[in-house]
Amino acid sequence: MPNLLSPFFLLREKAELPAAVVFPVYSAGSVAVILLGSFLFFHEKLGKKERAAALLTLCAMMLINL
């Protein structure tokens, strides 16, 4: 289901917002949703290094897509 709805919402937002905003938020948002899901469903606790790595990954995903 998420793979089916993902392109739908991406194209809807692309019609409303510029691509320079949509694509970085889309790529970093998918990583953020995965991290949130692992915390909520699997009760995964991240240490300091893992949190720093997740933050750097989110920043890198946004910068790559600019």
Predicted model as a PDB file, atoms N, CA, C, CB and O in Angstrom, pLDDT in the B-factor column:
MODEL        1                                                                  
ATOM      1  N   MET A   1       0.803  -1.204   0.000  1.00 55.00           N  
ATOM      2  CA  MET A   1       0.000   0.000   0.000  1.00 55.00           C  
ATOM      3  C   MET A   1       0.852   1.277   0.000  1.00 55.00           C  
ATOM      4  CB  MET A   1      -0.916  -0.007   1.195  1.00 55.00           C  
ATOM      5  O   MET A   1       0.564   2.192  -0.772  1.00 55.00           O  
ATOM      6  N   PRO A   2       1.893   1.366   0.844  1.00 63.00           N  
ATOM      7  CA  PRO A   2       2.706   2.591   0.800  1.00 63.00           C  
ATOM      8  C   PRO A   2       3.366   2.815  -0.556  1.00 63.00           C  
ATOM      9  CB  PRO A   2       3.775   2.539   1.873  1.00 63.00           C  
ATOM     10  O   PRO A   2       3.490   3.957  -1.000  1.00 63.00           O  
ATOM     11  N   ASN A   3       3.794   1.728  -1.228  1.00 72.00           N  
ATOM     12  CA  ASN A   3       4.409   1.887  -2.539  1.00 72.00           C  
ATOM     13  C   ASN A   3       3.394   2.357  -3.572  1.00 72.00           C  
ATOM     14  CB  ASN A   3       5.043   0.578  -2.988  1.00 72.00           C  
ATOM     15  O   ASN A   3       3.767   2.990  -4.559  1.00 72.00           O  
ATOM     16  N   LEU A   4       2.147   2.064  -3.363  1.00 79.00           N  
ATOM     17  CA  LEU A   4       1.111   2.496  -4.283  1.00 79.00           C  
ATOM     18  C   LEU A   4       0.764   3.969  -4.076  1.00 79.00           C  
ATOM     19  CB  LEU A   4      -0.131   1.634  -4.115  1.00 79.00           C  
ATOM     20  O   LEU A   4       0.531   4.688  -5.047  1.00 79.00           O  
ATOM     21  N   LEU A   5       0.727   4.416  -2.851  1.00 81.00           N  
ATOM     22  CA  LEU A   5       0.340   5.799  -2.556  1.00 81.00           C  
ATOM     23  C   LEU A   5       1.495   6.795  -2.659  1.00 81.00           C  
ATOM     24  CB  LEU A   5      -0.250   5.870  -1.178  1.00 81.00           C  
ATOM     25  O   LEU A   5       1.267   7.992  -2.833  1.00 81.00           O  
ATOM     26  N   SER A   6       2.710   6.315  -2.553  1.00 80.00           N  
ATOM     27  CA  SER A   6       3.862   7.204  -2.570  1.00 80.00           C  
ATOM     28  C   SER A   6       3.962   8.044  -3.845  1.00 80.00           C  
ATOM     29  CB  SER A   6       5.114   6.401  -2.402  1.00 80.00           C  
ATOM     30  O   SER A   6       4.092   9.263  -3.738  1.00 80.00           O  
ATOM     31  N   PRO A   7       3.909   7.462  -5.036  1.00 83.00           N  
ATOM     32  CA  PRO A   7       3.970   8.299  -6.246  1.00 83.00           C  
ATOM     33  C   PRO A   7       2.766   9.229  -6.383  1.00 83.00           C  
ATOM     34  CB  PRO A   7       4.067   7.417  -7.480  1.00 83.00           C  
ATOM     35  O   PRO A   7       2.887  10.329  -6.924  1.00 83.00           O  
ATOM     36  N   PHE A   8       1.627   8.796  -5.903  1.00 83.00           N  
ATOM     37  CA  PHE A   8       0.421   9.623  -5.975  1.00 83.00           C  
ATOM     38  C   PHE A   8       0.617  10.931  -5.207  1.00 83.00           C  
ATOM     39  CB  PHE A   8      -0.796   8.854  -5.418  1.00 83.00           C  
ATOM     40  O   PHE A   8       0.345  12.013  -5.727  1.00 83.00           O  
ATOM     41  N   PHE A   9       1.090  10.818  -3.968  1.00 81.00           N  
ATOM     42  CA  PHE A   9       1.298  12.018  -3.155  1.00 81.00           C  
ATOM     43  C   PHE A   9       2.470  12.847  -3.661  1.00 81.00           C  
ATOM     44  CB  PHE A   9       1.530  11.635  -1.701  1.00 81.00           C  
ATOM     45  O   PHE A   9       2.444  14.075  -3.572  1.00 81.00           O  
ATOM     46  N   LEU A  10       3.491  12.191  -4.190  1.00 83.00           N  
ATOM     47  CA  LEU A  10       4.622  12.917  -4.746  1.00 83.00           C  
ATOM     48  C   LEU A  10       4.186  13.788  -5.919  1.00 83.00           C  
ATOM     49  CB  LEU A  10       5.715  11.944  -5.185  1.00 83.00           C  
ATOM     50  O   LEU A  10       4.578  14.952  -6.006  1.00 83.00           O  
ATOM     51  N   LEU A  11       3.390  13.243  -6.808  1.00 83.00           N  
ATOM     52  CA  LEU A  11       2.921  14.017  -7.961  1.00 83.00           C  
ATOM     53  C   LEU A  11       1.952  15.122  -7.558  1.00 83.00           C  
ATOM     54  CB  LEU A  11       2.255  13.097  -8.971  1.00 83.00           C  
ATOM     55  O   LEU A  11       1.948  16.196  -8.160  1.00 83.00           O  
ATOM     56  N   ARG A  12       1.141  14.869  -6.555  1.00 84.00           N  
ATOM     57  CA  ARG A  12       0.234  15.923  -6.073  1.00 84.00           C  
ATOM     58  C   ARG A  12       1.003  17.092  -5.493  1.00 84.00           C  
ATOM     59  CB  ARG A  12      -0.725  15.368  -5.022  1.00 84.00           C  
ATOM     60  O   ARG A  12       0.683  18.248  -5.770  1.00 84.00           O  
ATOM     61  N   GLU A  13       2.002  16.804  -4.699  1.00 83.00           N  
ATOM     62  CA  GLU A  13       2.797  17.880  -4.104  1.00 83.00           C  
ATOM     63  C   GLU A  13       3.641  18.589  -5.153  1.00 83.00           C  
ATOM     64  CB  GLU A  13       3.697  17.330  -2.997  1.00 83.00           C  
ATOM     65  O   GLU A  13       3.878  19.793  -5.051  1.00 83.00           O  
ATOM     66  N   LYS A  14       4.095  17.854  -6.156  1.00 82.00           N  
ATOM     67  CA  LYS A  14       4.894  18.472  -7.215  1.00 82.00           C  
ATOM     68  C   LYS A  14       4.065  19.505  -7.967  1.00 82.00           C  
ATOM     69  CB  LYS A  14       5.431  17.403  -8.191  1.00 82.00           C  
ATOM     70  O   LYS A  14       4.612  20.491  -8.462  1.00 82.00           O  
ATOM     71  N   ALA A  15       2.782  19.301  -8.060  1.00 83.00           N  
ATOM     72  CA  ALA A  15       1.895  20.262  -8.727  1.00 83.00           C  
ATOM     73  C   ALA A  15       1.717  21.526  -7.876  1.00 83.00           C  
ATOM     74  CB  ALA A  15       0.520  19.615  -9.012  1.00 83.00           C  
ATOM     75  O   ALA A  15       1.450  22.600  -8.414  1.00 83.00           O  
ATOM     76  N   GLU A  16       1.864  21.402  -6.564  1.00 87.00           N  
ATOM     77  CA  GLU A  16       1.633  22.524  -5.658  1.00 87.00           C  
ATOM     78  C   GLU A  16       2.906  23.286  -5.287  1.00 87.00           C  
ATOM     79  CB  GLU A  16       0.972  22.028  -4.409  1.00 87.00           C  
ATOM     80  O   GLU A  16       2.885  24.510  -5.162  1.00 87.00           O  
ATOM     81  N   LEU A  17       4.010  22.562  -5.113  1.00 87.00           N  
ATOM     82  CA  LEU A  17       5.253  23.150  -4.617  1.00 87.00           C  
ATOM     83  C   LEU A  17       6.373  22.971  -5.636  1.00 87.00           C  
ATOM     84  CB  LEU A  17       5.650  22.518  -3.270  1.00 87.00           C  
ATOM     85  O   LEU A  17       6.281  22.103  -6.505  1.00 87.00           O  
ATOM     86  N   PRO A  18       7.425  23.776  -5.544  1.00 89.00           N  
ATOM     87  CA  PRO A  18       8.557  23.599  -6.465  1.00 89.00           C  
ATOM     88  C   PRO A  18       9.323  22.308  -6.176  1.00 89.00           C  
ATOM     89  CB  PRO A  18       9.507  24.798  -6.372  1.00 89.00           C  
ATOM     90  O   PRO A  18       9.319  21.799  -5.056  1.00 89.00           O  
ATOM     91  N   ALA A  19       9.973  21.799  -7.206  1.00 84.00           N  
ATOM     92  CA  ALA A  19      10.719  20.538  -7.079  1.00 84.00           C  
ATOM     93  C   ALA A  19      11.857  20.648  -6.077  1.00 84.00           C  
ATOM     94  CB  ALA A  19      11.273  20.115  -8.433  1.00 84.00           C  
ATOM     95  O   ALA A  19      12.222  19.652  -5.452  1.00 84.00           O  
ATOM     96  N   ALA A  20      12.422  21.834  -5.912  1.00 86.00           N  
ATOM     97  CA  ALA A  20      13.520  22.019  -4.964  1.00 86.00           C  
ATOM     98  C   ALA A  20      13.075  21.798  -3.527  1.00 86.00           C  
ATOM     99  CB  ALA A  20      14.107  23.410  -5.109  1.00 86.00           C  
ATOM    100  O   ALA A  20      13.909  21.572  -2.650  1.00 86.00           O  
ATOM    101  N   VAL A  21      11.795  21.859  -3.278  1.00 85.00           N  
ATOM    102  CA  VAL A  21      11.258  21.606  -1.938  1.00 85.00           C  
ATOM    103  C   VAL A  21      10.751  20.172  -1.832  1.00 85.00           C  
ATOM    104  CB  VAL A  21      10.123  22.600  -1.608  1.00 85.00           C  
ATOM    105  O   VAL A  21      10.985  19.496  -0.830  1.00 85.00           O  
ATOM    106  N   VAL A  22      10.062  19.716  -2.860  1.00 86.00           N  
ATOM    107  CA  VAL A  22       9.381  18.423  -2.800  1.00 86.00           C  
ATOM    108  C   VAL A  22      10.363  17.261  -2.701  1.00 86.00           C  
ATOM    109  CB  VAL A  22       8.498  18.243  -4.021  1.00 86.00           C  
ATOM    110  O   VAL A  22      10.201  16.413  -1.823  1.00 86.00           O  
ATOM    111  N   PHE A  23      11.364  17.187  -3.556  1.00 85.00           N  
ATOM    112  CA  PHE A  23      12.238  16.024  -3.594  1.00 85.00           C  
ATOM    113  C   PHE A  23      13.113  15.871  -2.357  1.00 85.00           C  
ATOM    114  CB  PHE A  23      13.102  16.096  -4.799  1.00 85.00           C  
ATOM    115  O   PHE A  23      13.249  14.749  -1.869  1.00 85.00           O  
ATOM    116  N   PRO A  24      13.718  16.934  -1.819  1.00 86.00           N  
ATOM    117  CA  PRO A  24      14.477  16.739  -0.564  1.00 86.00           C  
ATOM    118  C   PRO A  24      13.607  16.296   0.606  1.00 86.00           C  
ATOM    119  CB  PRO A  24      15.188  18.021  -0.189  1.00 86.00           C  
ATOM    120  O   PRO A  24      14.013  15.443   1.395  1.00 86.00           O  
ATOM    121  N   VAL A  25      12.427  16.864   0.719  1.00 85.00           N  
ATOM    122  CA  VAL A  25      11.527  16.486   1.808  1.00 85.00           C  
ATOM    123  C   VAL A  25      11.028  15.056   1.618  1.00 85.00           C  
ATOM    124  CB  VAL A  25      10.336  17.460   1.889  1.00 85.00           C  
ATOM    125  O   VAL A  25      10.857  14.317   2.588  1.00 85.00           O  
ATOM    126  N   TYR A  26      10.798  14.677   0.384  1.00 85.00           N  
ATOM    127  CA  TYR A  26      10.335  13.318   0.075  1.00 85.00           C  
ATOM    128  C   TYR A  26      11.384  12.282   0.465  1.00 85.00           C  
ATOM    129  CB  TYR A  26      10.000  13.189  -1.422  1.00 85.00           C  
ATOM    130  O   TYR A  26      11.058  11.284   1.108  1.00 85.00           O  
ATOM    131  N   SER A  27      12.634  12.508   0.084  1.00 84.00           N  
ATOM    132  CA  SER A  27      13.676  11.518   0.375  1.00 84.00           C  
ATOM    133  C   SER A  27      14.010  11.471   1.867  1.00 84.00           C  
ATOM    134  CB  SER A  27      14.940  11.831  -0.429  1.00 84.00           C  
ATOM    135  O   SER A  27      14.119  10.387   2.440  1.00 84.00           O  
ATOM    136  N   ALA A  28      14.171  12.624   2.495  1.00 86.00           N  
ATOM    137  CA  ALA A  28      14.465  12.641   3.929  1.00 86.00           C  
ATOM    138  C   ALA A  28      13.248  12.197   4.731  1.00 86.00           C  
ATOM    139  CB  ALA A  28      14.912  14.046   4.373  1.00 86.00           C  
ATOM    140  O   ALA A  28      13.397  11.578   5.784  1.00 86.00           O  
ATOM    141  N   GLY A  29      12.067  12.500   4.256  1.00 85.00           N  
ATOM    142  CA  GLY A  29      10.850  12.096   4.950  1.00 85.00           C  
ATOM    143  C   GLY A  29      10.679  10.591   5.001  1.00 85.00           C  
ATOM    144  O   GLY A  29      10.204  10.054   6.002  1.00 85.00           O  
ATOM    145  N   SER A  30      11.060   9.904   3.932  1.00 85.00           N  
ATOM    146  CA  SER A  30      10.940   8.445   3.944  1.00 85.00           C  
ATOM    147  C   SER A  30      11.885   7.834   4.978  1.00 85.00           C  
ATOM    148  CB  SER A  30      11.235   7.868   2.546  1.00 85.00           C  
ATOM    149  O   SER A  30      11.515   6.875   5.657  1.00 85.00           O  
ATOM    150  N   VAL A  31      13.084   8.369   5.106  1.00 87.00           N  
ATOM    151  CA  VAL A  31      14.017   7.880   6.122  1.00 87.00           C  
ATOM    152  C   VAL A  31      13.480   8.194   7.519  1.00 87.00           C  
ATOM    153  CB  VAL A  31      15.421   8.511   5.926  1.00 87.00           C  
ATOM    154  O   VAL A  31      13.585   7.366   8.424  1.00 87.00           O  
ATOM    155  N   ALA A  32      12.909   9.380   7.697  1.00 89.00           N  
ATOM    156  CA  ALA A  32      12.362   9.762   8.997  1.00 89.00           C  
ATOM    157  C   ALA A  32      11.184   8.867   9.388  1.00 89.00           C  
ATOM    158  CB  ALA A  32      11.923  11.232   8.976  1.00 89.00           C  
ATOM    159  O   ALA A  32      11.040   8.507  10.557  1.00 89.00           O  
ATOM    160  N   VAL A  33      10.349   8.509   8.425  1.00 88.00           N  
ATOM    161  CA  VAL A  33       9.209   7.627   8.712  1.00 88.00           C  
ATOM    162  C   VAL A  33       9.700   6.237   9.107  1.00 88.00           C  
ATOM    163  CB  VAL A  33       8.265   7.533   7.487  1.00 88.00           C  
ATOM    164  O   VAL A  33       9.131   5.614  10.004  1.00 88.00           O  
ATOM    165  N   ILE A  34      10.739   5.751   8.454  1.00 89.00           N  
ATOM    166  CA  ILE A  34      11.300   4.450   8.808  1.00 89.00           C  
ATOM    167  C   ILE A  34      11.875   4.478  10.224  1.00 89.00           C  
ATOM    168  CB  ILE A  34      12.386   4.038   7.799  1.00 89.00           C  
ATOM    169  O   ILE A  34      11.667   3.543  10.997  1.00 89.00           O  
ATOM    170  N   LEU A  35      12.597   5.546  10.563  1.00 91.00           N  
ATOM    171  CA  LEU A  35      13.137   5.669  11.918  1.00 91.00           C  
ATOM    172  C   LEU A  35      12.024   5.747  12.961  1.00 91.00           C  
ATOM    173  CB  LEU A  35      14.032   6.906  12.020  1.00 91.00           C  
ATOM    174  O   LEU A  35      12.111   5.119  14.017  1.00 91.00           O  
ATOM    175  N   LEU A  36      10.986   6.512  12.664  1.00 92.00           N  
ATOM    176  CA  LEU A  36       9.855   6.631  13.584  1.00 92.00           C  
ATOM    177  C   LEU A  36       9.133   5.299  13.746  1.00 92.00           C  
ATOM    178  CB  LEU A  36       8.878   7.700  13.090  1.00 92.00           C  
ATOM    179  O   LEU A  36       8.738   4.932  14.852  1.00 92.00           O  
ATOM    180  N   GLY A  37       8.963   4.580  12.643  1.00 92.00           N  
ATOM    181  CA  GLY A  37       8.313   3.270  12.704  1.00 92.00           C  
ATOM    182  C   GLY A  37       9.102   2.272  13.525  1.00 92.00           C  
ATOM    183  O   GLY A  37       8.525   1.490  14.280  1.00 92.00           O  
ATOM    184  N   SER A  38      10.424   2.293  13.381  1.00 92.00           N  
ATOM    185  CA  SER A  38      11.242   1.368  14.173  1.00 92.00           C  
ATOM    186  C   SER A  38      11.159   1.700  15.656  1.00 92.00           C  
ATOM    187  CB  SER A  38      12.704   1.408  13.706  1.00 92.00           C  
ATOM    188  O   SER A  38      11.229   0.809  16.502  1.00 92.00           O  
ATOM    189  N   PHE A  39      11.011   2.980  15.970  1.00 92.00           N  
ATOM    190  CA  PHE A  39      10.878   3.366  17.375  1.00 92.00           C  
ATOM    191  C   PHE A  39       9.500   2.976  17.922  1.00 92.00           C  
ATOM    192  CB  PHE A  39      11.104   4.882  17.538  1.00 92.00           C  
ATOM    193  O   PHE A  39       9.401   2.438  19.025  1.00 92.00           O  
ATOM    194  N   LEU A  40       8.452   3.243  17.162  1.00 94.00           N  
ATOM    195  CA  LEU A  40       7.092   2.993  17.657  1.00 94.00           C  
ATOM    196  C   LEU A  40       6.719   1.509  17.676  1.00 94.00           C  
ATOM    197  CB  LEU A  40       6.095   3.747  16.806  1.00 94.00           C  
ATOM    198  O   LEU A  40       6.137   1.027  18.648  1.00 94.00           O  
ATOM    199  N   PHE A  41       7.051   0.790  16.612  1.00 94.00           N  
ATOM    200  CA  PHE A  41       6.594  -0.604  16.505  1.00 94.00           C  
ATOM    201  C   PHE A  41       7.554  -1.604  17.127  1.00 94.00           C  
ATOM    202  CB  PHE A  41       6.383  -0.961  15.063  1.00 94.00           C  
ATOM    203  O   PHE A  41       7.123  -2.610  17.690  1.00 94.00           O  
ATOM    204  N   PHE A  42       8.853  -1.336  17.031  1.00 93.00           N  
ATOM    205  CA  PHE A  42       9.829  -2.300  17.518  1.00 93.00           C  
ATOM    206  C   PHE A  42      10.522  -1.845  18.791  1.00 93.00           C  
ATOM    207  CB  PHE A  42      10.853  -2.567  16.457  1.00 93.00           C  
ATOM    208  O   PHE A  42      11.373  -2.557  19.325  1.00 93.00           O  
ATOM    209  N   HIS A  43      10.162  -0.652  19.286  1.00 91.00           N  
ATOM    210  CA  HIS A  43      10.734  -0.096  20.517  1.00 91.00           C  
ATOM    211  C   HIS A  43      12.261  -0.080  20.473  1.00 91.00           C  
ATOM    212  CB  HIS A  43      10.259  -0.899  21.730  1.00 91.00           C  
ATOM    213  O   HIS A  43      12.936  -0.389  21.455  1.00 91.00           O  
ATOM    214  N   GLU A  44      12.775   0.287  19.314  1.00 90.00           N  
ATOM    215  CA  GLU A  44      14.221   0.356  19.129  1.00 90.00           C  
ATOM    216  C   GLU A  44      14.762   1.635  19.753  1.00 90.00           C  
ATOM    217  CB  GLU A  44      14.587   0.287  17.631  1.00 90.00           C  
ATOM    218  O   GLU A  44      14.288   2.730  19.451  1.00 90.00           O  
ATOM    219  N   LYS A  45      15.730   1.496  20.602  1.00 89.00           N  
ATOM    220  CA  LYS A  45      16.364   2.645  21.254  1.00 89.00           C  
ATOM    221  C   LYS A  45      17.687   2.937  20.551  1.00 89.00           C  
ATOM    222  CB  LYS A  45      16.589   2.377  22.782  1.00 89.00           C  
ATOM    223  O   LYS A  45      18.492   2.033  20.329  1.00 89.00           O  
ATOM    224  N   LEU A  46      17.905   4.193  20.207  1.00 89.00           N  
ATOM    225  CA  LEU A  46      19.131   4.588  19.537  1.00 89.00           C  
ATOM    226  C   LEU A  46      20.085   5.235  20.538  1.00 89.00           C  
ATOM    227  CB  LEU A  46      18.830   5.549  18.373  1.00 89.00           C  
ATOM    228  O   LEU A  46      19.679   6.051  21.365  1.00 89.00           O  
ATOM    229  N   GLY A  47      21.345   4.859  20.448  1.00 93.00           N  
ATOM    230  CA  GLY A  47      22.363   5.478  21.283  1.00 93.00           C  
ATOM    231  C   GLY A  47      22.787   6.810  20.683  1.00 93.00           C  
ATOM    232  O   GLY A  47      22.233   7.261  19.681  1.00 93.00           O  
ATOM    233  N   LYS A  48      23.772   7.426  21.307  1.00 96.00           N  
ATOM    234  CA  LYS A  48      24.236   8.733  20.827  1.00 96.00           C  
ATOM    235  C   LYS A  48      24.789   8.647  19.409  1.00 96.00           C  
ATOM    236  CB  LYS A  48      25.305   9.292  21.766  1.00 96.00           C  
ATOM    237  O   LYS A  48      24.495   9.502  18.574  1.00 96.00           O  
ATOM    238  N   LYS A  49      25.587   7.621  19.134  1.00 96.00           N  
ATOM    239  CA  LYS A  49      26.173   7.474  17.806  1.00 96.00           C  
ATOM    240  C   LYS A  49      25.117   7.201  16.743  1.00 96.00           C  
ATOM    241  CB  LYS A  49      27.197   6.357  17.811  1.00 96.00           C  
ATOM    242  O   LYS A  49      25.198   7.726  15.633  1.00 96.00           O  
ATOM    243  N   GLU A  50      24.132   6.383  17.080  1.00 94.00           N  
ATOM    244  CA  GLU A  50      23.068   6.080  16.124  1.00 94.00           C  
ATOM    245  C   GLU A  50      22.191   7.304  15.844  1.00 94.00           C  
ATOM    246  CB  GLU A  50      22.206   4.930  16.645  1.00 94.00           C  
ATOM    247  O   GLU A  50      21.769   7.524  14.709  1.00 94.00           O  
ATOM    248  N   ARG A  51      21.921   8.096  16.880  1.00 93.00           N  
ATOM    249  CA  ARG A  51      21.141   9.330  16.668  1.00 93.00           C  
ATOM    250  C   ARG A  51      21.903  10.313  15.804  1.00 93.00           C  
ATOM    251  CB  ARG A  51      20.785   9.987  18.011  1.00 93.00           C  
ATOM    252  O   ARG A  51      21.329  10.953  14.923  1.00 93.00           O  
ATOM    253  N   ALA A  52      23.200  10.432  16.058  1.00 96.00           N  
ATOM    254  CA  ALA A  52      24.027  11.328  15.237  1.00 96.00           C  
ATOM    255  C   ALA A  52      24.062  10.843  13.797  1.00 96.00           C  
ATOM    256  CB  ALA A  52      25.462  11.422  15.801  1.00 96.00           C  
ATOM    257  O   ALA A  52      23.982  11.645  12.867  1.00 96.00           O  
ATOM    258  N   ALA A  53      24.183   9.530  13.608  1.00 95.00           N  
ATOM    259  CA  ALA A  53      24.200   8.973  12.257  1.00 95.00           C  
ATOM    260  C   ALA A  53      22.861   9.204  11.556  1.00 95.00           C  
ATOM    261  CB  ALA A  53      24.524   7.470  12.300  1.00 95.00           C  
ATOM    262  O   ALA A  53      22.833   9.519  10.366  1.00 95.00           O  
ATOM    263  N   ALA A  54      21.760   9.051  12.277  1.00 93.00           N  
ATOM    264  CA  ALA A  54      20.439   9.281  11.681  1.00 93.00           C  
ATOM    265  C   ALA A  54      20.269  10.749  11.298  1.00 93.00           C  
ATOM    266  CB  ALA A  54      19.322   8.855  12.657  1.00 93.00           C  
ATOM    267  O   ALA A  54      19.732  11.052  10.232  1.00 93.00           O  
ATOM    268  N   LEU A  55      20.718  11.650  12.146  1.00 93.00           N  
ATOM    269  CA  LEU A  55      20.620  13.073  11.848  1.00 93.00           C  
ATOM    270  C   LEU A  55      21.475  13.440  10.637  1.00 93.00           C  
ATOM    271  CB  LEU A  55      21.041  13.901  13.063  1.00 93.00           C  
ATOM    272  O   LEU A  55      21.038  14.186   9.761  1.00 93.00           O  
ATOM    273  N   LEU A  56      22.687  12.912  10.596  1.00 95.00           N  
ATOM    274  CA  LEU A  56      23.557  13.169   9.442  1.00 95.00           C  
ATOM    275  C   LEU A  56      22.979  12.576   8.161  1.00 95.00           C  
ATOM    276  CB  LEU A  56      24.953  12.598   9.693  1.00 95.00           C  
ATOM    277  O   LEU A  56      23.110  13.168   7.089  1.00 95.00           O  
ATOM    278  N   THR A  57      22.348  11.424   8.265  1.00 92.00           N  
ATOM    279  CA  THR A  57      21.716  10.809   7.095  1.00 92.00           C  
ATOM    280  C   THR A  57      20.575  11.664   6.580  1.00 92.00           C  
ATOM    281  CB  THR A  57      21.206   9.409   7.434  1.00 92.00           C  
ATOM    282  O   THR A  57      20.444  11.864   5.372  1.00 92.00           O  
ATOM    283  N   LEU A  58      19.748  12.170   7.484  1.00 91.00           N  
ATOM    284  CA  LEU A  58      18.638  13.032   7.068  1.00 91.00           C  
ATOM    285  C   LEU A  58      19.144  14.311   6.408  1.00 91.00           C  
ATOM    286  CB  LEU A  58      17.755  13.380   8.271  1.00 91.00           C  
ATOM    287  O   LEU A  58      18.607  14.751   5.392  1.00 91.00           O  
ATOM    288  N   CYS A  59      20.175  14.895   6.991  1.00 91.00           N  
ATOM    289  CA  CYS A  59      20.757  16.121   6.397  1.00 91.00           C  
ATOM    290  C   CYS A  59      21.362  15.825   5.029  1.00 91.00           C  
ATOM    291  CB  CYS A  59      21.840  16.722   7.332  1.00 91.00           C  
ATOM    292  O   CYS A  59      21.194  16.603   4.090  1.00 91.00           O  
ATOM    293  N   ALA A  60      22.064  14.704   4.918  1.00 92.00           N  
ATOM    294  CA  ALA A  60      22.688  14.342   3.649  1.00 92.00           C  
ATOM    295  C   ALA A  60      21.648  14.083   2.572  1.00 92.00           C  
ATOM    296  CB  ALA A  60      23.569  13.115   3.824  1.00 92.00           C  
ATOM    297  O   ALA A  60      21.826  14.483   1.421  1.00 92.00           O  
ATOM    298  N   MET A  61      20.567  13.418   2.939  1.00 88.00           N  
ATOM    299  CA  MET A  61      19.502  13.154   1.963  1.00 88.00           C  
ATOM    300  C   MET A  61      18.895  14.451   1.438  1.00 88.00           C  
ATOM    301  CB  MET A  61      18.408  12.283   2.589  1.00 88.00           C  
ATOM    302  O   MET A  61      18.585  14.566   0.252  1.00 88.00           O  
ATOM    303  N   MET A  62      18.731  15.403   2.312  1.00 84.00           N  
ATOM    304  CA  MET A  62      18.176  16.698   1.873  1.00 84.00           C  
ATOM    305  C   MET A  62      19.178  17.434   0.995  1.00 84.00           C  
ATOM    306  CB  MET A  62      17.793  17.575   3.092  1.00 84.00           C  
ATOM    307  O   MET A  62      18.796  17.998  -0.031  1.00 84.00           O  
ATOM    308  N   LEU A  63      20.449  17.442   1.375  1.00 88.00           N  
ATOM    309  CA  LEU A  63      21.456  18.150   0.596  1.00 88.00           C  
ATOM    310  C   LEU A  63      21.717  17.515  -0.769  1.00 88.00           C  
ATOM    311  CB  LEU A  63      22.737  18.213   1.370  1.00 88.00           C  
ATOM    312  O   LEU A  63      21.964  18.225  -1.743  1.00 88.00           O  
ATOM    313  N   ILE A  64      21.665  16.209  -0.844  1.00 86.00           N  
ATOM    314  CA  ILE A  64      21.879  15.508  -2.111  1.00 86.00           C  
ATOM    315  C   ILE A  64      20.803  15.885  -3.123  1.00 86.00           C  
ATOM    316  CB  ILE A  64      21.892  13.985  -1.892  1.00 86.00           C  
ATOM    317  O   ILE A  64      21.085  16.005  -4.315  1.00 86.00           O  
ATOM    318  N   ASN A  65      19.593  16.069  -2.661  1.00 80.00           N  
ATOM    319  CA  ASN A  65      18.479  16.320  -3.562  1.00 80.00           C  
ATOM    320  C   ASN A  65      18.245  17.795  -3.870  1.00 80.00           C  
ATOM    321  CB  ASN A  65      17.243  15.744  -2.984  1.00 80.00           C  
ATOM    322  O   ASN A  65      17.292  18.129  -4.573  1.00 80.00           O  
ATOM    323  N   LEU A  66      19.082  18.670  -3.367  1.00 76.00           N  
ATOM    324  CA  LEU A  66      18.928  20.087  -3.699  1.00 76.00           C  
ATOM    325  C   LEU A  66      19.410  20.411  -5.089  1.00 76.00           C  
ATOM    326  CB  LEU A  66      19.665  20.936  -2.708  1.00 76.00           C  
ATOM    327  O   LEU A  66      19.345  21.565  -5.513  1.00 76.00           O  
TER     328      LEU A  66                                                      
ENDMDL                                                                          
END                                                                             
